[in-house]
Amino acid sequence: MTHSPTTTAPGADASATPGTDAAGAPGHAPFRPADRSPDELAALAALLRADPARPVHLDGFLPDEQAWALGETVRALPTWEASAVLWNPDRLATRPATPEEWRAAAPEERAAVREVARGIPALFDDGSPYPAEHRARLSDFFVFAGMGTVLRELLDRWTAPGGPLTTNIEFARYRSGDTLGEHSDAESDTVFVLNLYLDPAYRAGDGGVLGFRDEEGREHLMPPRFNSVSVMPIRPGCVHWVTPWRADRVGRHTISIAAVPATPGEVK
């Protein structure tokens, strides 16, 4: 089970002036991780390079005002579609399914179901109903997470991957009963996955907890608290999952950022 291809958007130009909106007028500050001490960053890097593998779950990833604004922008995305997948008989790969097929399948066949945002590039077309403020903020986020150097350089310091990285981005949310079954992405070229949680209404007991089991069978649980981020190494022998979403509302709005090795043409 792998992440979708890189999501990009017209207008998300890494050479654009930070802090300007889509029209070039002064706007909000460019996205950046909240300030942390060198000792804290070094400790995080050591955890992510540890053997056996272990994830990091960090609160307060973005400055508060940026997290609130980004959460509004993600929740306002207009085109969400159910994404359901079933296991193939060998359980080594998955296949897409309709929500109806997923519900009719035996529990052991169900790999995952949740909603993902589709048609992101079209949001930037002329006449798009997506408000200009959200378009500008989403464009700035793509510069931060997809094409610029701020997040990439931070993740390079955290993980020391041995080569440059690029990112694939997915927006997801959960309805009651949605879940992600236990699986490994080790067959992909993903180095690690960063999940940024943007549901300010999340409460303990809502479910949607990310679980991670390392090569030696030790488990780590990471609830999707608002403005927290989980960073998971993707290695052979490690698996992860998301427990069922129990709240009777749509929630657990998440931006998943998968880091993969960059090809020479992708390095800027």
N, C-alpha and C positions, 0 to 999 in steps of 0.2 A: 504494500500500500504506500504509494508515493505522493508527493505534493504535485499540484498542478504546475504547468509551465509558468515561467516568470510573468507576472502581471505588470504591464507597463501602461502608461497613459500619455496621450498626446499632451504636450505642454509641460510635462514633468521633466524639464531640461536642467541637467546638473550644472549647466553654465549660467543659469538664470541668477539674478541677484537675490540672495537670501532675504527673507522678510518682506517680499513684495507679493501682492496678490496677482491674479491672472491678468489683470490689466496693467501691471507694472507699478501700481500705486503702493505706497507704504502699507504693509500689513503686519500680521503677527510675527513674532520672532521665529527664526528657523528652528525646526525640531532638533533636539539634542538630548542625550541622556542627562539625568540629574547628576550634579557634581558629587564625586566620591573621592575619598582620599587615596593616595598611591598605595598605602598598605591594604586598604579594602580591595582595590582592583587586583593587587598581587595575590591576595587570598582567594579571590574568585577564580583567577587564572589557574591557581594551583588545584582547586577543586575540579575544574573542568578537564585538567590533564591527568587526573588521578587514575590509578589502577587499583581495584576494578573501577569501571566508569561510574560516575555519579552525576546527577543533574544539580543545577543551582536554581533556587527559587528566591527571587529578589523583589522586595516591595519598593514602591516609589521609583519606578524605572525612569519615568519622565517627570519634569516639573509638573506640579499639580494642575496648573492652569492649562498646560498643553494636553495633559491626559484627558481632562474634562472636554476640551474643545475637540480633540480627535475622536473621543467616544461619541459625541454628537454627530460628527461627520460620518462615522461608520454606521451608526444606527439609522442614519438618513439614507443610506444606499437604497435605491429603489428596486433593484432586480435581484431578489434572492430566489434560489431554486433548490429544491430538495436534492441532495446528493446521497444516494444509497448504493452500497456495494455488497456483493455476496462473495463468499469464498468459493473458489474452484474446488473440485473434489479433492485435489492433492493438498489444499490449504497452503500452497506456496505462492499463490497469486489470487487477485480478486477480479471480479467482473462487474460492470455497472448493472444496476437494476432499477426498475421503477419503484416508487414507494409502495405500490400495491404488491409487487413481487417480493419486496423485502418483508412486508408484514406477513405474507403467505408462507415464507420460507421457514424451515425448522430453525430453532434458536442457534444451533451449532453452525448453521450456514451463514448467519448474519455477521457481516464484518463491520459495517459502520452505516450510520445514517445521521445526517445533519443538513443544514442549509449553507450554501456558499454563494457569495456574490458573483454574478455573471455580468458580462457586457461592460466592464469598467471603461475601456477606451471610448465607448459611445457616450459616456457621461460628459465628455469634453467636446462633443460635437456642437456646432451652432444650433441653437434652439433647444438644447437639452433642458429638461425640467429640473435637473439637479441644481440647487441654488449655487450662485457664483461663489459665495463664501465657502461652501463645502468643496467646490471644485478646486479653489485656490489652496485650501488646506490639504486636500488629498494629493494635489500635485506636489506640494512641499514635502508631504510625507514620503512620496516616492523618491524624491531627491535624497531624503534622509536614509531611507531603508533599502532602496533599490539601485540607485545610480550614483549617488554622491559618495563621499569618502568618510563621513563622520561615523556612521555605524560600522562600516566595513573595517575601519582602522581599530575601533574598539574591539570588535570580535576577533580580529587578528591578534590583538594583545591578549585577549582572554584565552584563546585556544591554540595559538602557535601552530597553525595547520600545516606548515611546511611549504606553503605556496599561496598565491592570492586567491581570494574567494569572491564569488558573486552570490546573489540572493534570488530566490523565488518567493513570491508573496501570495498569500491566500487569505481572504476574509471569510469567516465562518460564524454562525450562530446556531443555537440549539433550541428546539422545541421540546415539550414534555415527552420523555421517553427516548430522545435521541442519545446516541452513544457511539463510542469508537472502540471496537473490539481489540483484544490483545494482539499485537503484531510487531514486527521488526521492519525497519526501512533499510536494513544493512545491505540488501541487494541493490539498492540505489547508490548514486554517487554522493548522497547527502552526508556532510560532515557532522552537522548538528542542526537542531531546530530550536528557534526562539519563538515562544508564544507570548504575546502581549495581550493582557485581559482588560477589557474596557466596559465591563458591566457594573455600573455604580450601584445597582440594586442587589448585587449578589450578597447572599447571606449563607452562613454555615447551614448545611442541611439541604441546600438547593441541588446538590450533586454536581456533576460535571467536573469531578476531580481528576487531574492528570496523574496517572500512576506510571512508575518506571521501575523495572526490575533489572538489576545488573547481572554480570556474568556469573556471579556467585550466589544468585538467588535473593539478594537483599532488595527490599522494596522501599521506594520513596514516593510519598504522596504530596501533590501540589495543588491546593484549591485555587480556583481562578479569582482571587481577590482583585478588586479594581486597581489598575495601574501597577499590578505585579507582573513579573516576567519570569517564565521558566525557560531554562536553557538546557537542552538535553543532548549529550553526545550520542551519535548514532554509530554503534559498533556491533560486530557480530556477537551473538550471545545475549544481547540486551533487547528487551521488549518494552513497549509502552501501550497505554490504553486510556480511555476516558470513561468514567463511571456514568450511568444514565443520568440525564438531566431530570430533576424531580419537580422543579417549580412549574406552576400552571401558567407561565408566561414565556414568551420568547426571550432568551437571554444568553449569557455566556458569550457575548460578542468578543471575538478573538481575531487578532492579526497573527497569522503564522508565517514566520520568515525562515525558510530553509536555506542554509548556507551550503554551497556546492563549489568545487574547484572551478576557477575561472579559466577560460581559454585565452590564449594570448590576445585575441581581438577584443576581449571584454575588459581587459585591464586598462585603466586610464590613469 
